[in-house]
Structure formats: structure tokens, C-alpha cells
Amino acid sequence: MSTEDKTSWRKRYISGEITHNEYYESVAETAGISYHNSNKMKYLIAYDEDKHFNSIPLREWDGMAAASQTIIAKALKKHGDFYSLSCGVCTHKAAARKACEEWLEEERVTGVKFTHRNSN
């Protein structure tokens, strides 16, 4: 994990210099939240349907955000921000999105398709 001062990230996000996803991906990284050891198929199928994971019930995201409130709050503070349940959900979704993008890149590079894939 970088020792870089993250307090400028909130200002950069608000000014539009970085995207919503870039901001929350950085928060997830600072908090140590990763989906790489998660249910790959569940998240890839949801990602295929909608890049915002709306097919996964919000109560699931709320539960994950609430369970990791302390670590996300600390990460947000390092970013010049404060915790809310919605920030926690955004942090988890950004971490899941990053994992999906990396899994799909692995699929592209290796040529080995995951069984859920309907596309070419």
C-alpha cells in the first residue's frame, strides 16, 4: 500500500479530475478490500448484466459495507472524506468491478473463457 497522501483525492473527485470509480477504487485499495478471493462467477455474471452490479440486491451491498464500516471509514478519512453507508457500498462495488475487470483481462490474455460468458 502506498504512503502517498490521499487527502487530495476527494478534491480531485469533486472537481471531476478523477472518476467516481477511480476514487472509490482508491478507497478500496487503501482499506484493503479485494474481491479476488470471492465468488468469481457471481460477480462476473452480475458484471455482464450491469457494470453497476444492480442485479445483486442492495441489502447485500449494505451488509458488506456495514460489516467493514471501520476499515472503510479509516480509508475515507485518509482520502479527506467521511463514512456513510452509500460510500461503503460504492467502495465495495468498485473493488468488485476491479476484480471483474482483472478476471476478464486474464480471460482475454489466456484465451480460457469462464463458463458464464455468453459473448464471443
N, C-alpha and C positions, 0 to 999 in steps of 0.2 A: 504494500500500500504506500502510496506517495505521501511525502511530508509536505507537499505543496499546500499553500494557504488556499483553502476552498471558499473563503468568505466572499470572494468576488463573483463566484458562480451565480449567486442569487441575482445580483445586479445585471450580469450578462444575460441571464434568462429573462428577466423582466424587460430588458432593453431589446430583446429579440436577437441578440448576438449568437445565442445557442438555443437549440430547440427544447421543447418540453421533455422529449425522450432523452436527449443528451444530459439535461440537468438531473433527471431522476435516475438515469443510469449511473451518473457520478455519485449520487447519494447512495445508491445500492452498493456500489463498489466500496465506498467509504464505510458503510455499515457491515460489509462482508456478506451481503445477501446474494446468493447464487442459486440458480435453478439447474445447474449442470448434473446434479445427482437426483433430480426429480423425475416424475413420471413423464418421460420423453414423449410418448405417444399422445397423452392427454393434452399437453401443451402444444405440440405440433399440429394436432387436429384443430384445436381452438384457434391457433395462429393462421392456419389455412382458411378458416371460415371468416376471420376478422382479426386484423392486426392489433386490435384493442382488447382482445380476449373477452368480448361481451357474451360469448356463449358459456363462459364459466360464471356461475351465479355470483353476484356482488357479495352475498353473505360469506362466500368462501374467501374472497379477497379481503373483506373486512376482518374475518377471523385471523388470517395470516398477518395482516397489518397490526391488529391489536396484540397478537402474541409476540410480535417483535417491536413493539412500541418503544421500548427503552433504547435499543440499538439504533433504530431509525431516528429517534429524537436527538440522540448524540450526533449522528451523522448530519442531520439537518442543521443543528446548531453550528457545526463546523462549516457549513455552507452559508451561514448567515440567515438561517430560516428557523422555523419552529414546527413542532409536530402537530398534525391534525390527522384524523383517520383517512381523509382523502389523500394527503401526502404519503401516508403509509401504503395505500392501495397503489398509487402511482409508482412508488418505489418498487413494489413487488412486481407490478406489470412490466416495468422497464427491465427488471432483472430477468423475467421470464422471456421477454421479447429478445433480449440479448442472447440468451441461451438458444432460443429457436433459430435465430439468425446464424449462430455459430454451428448448430447442428445441420442446418440446411447447406451451409458452406462446405461442411465436411461431406455431406451427401454429394454435392456438386463436384468436389475435388476427387473423391474416391470412386464416384460412379455407382456407389451402392445406394439404392433407393430404400428409404424407410417404407415399411409396409403400408402406412397410412396414405401415402402420396397418390393422388388421383391424377396429377398433372404429368406432362411428358417427362 
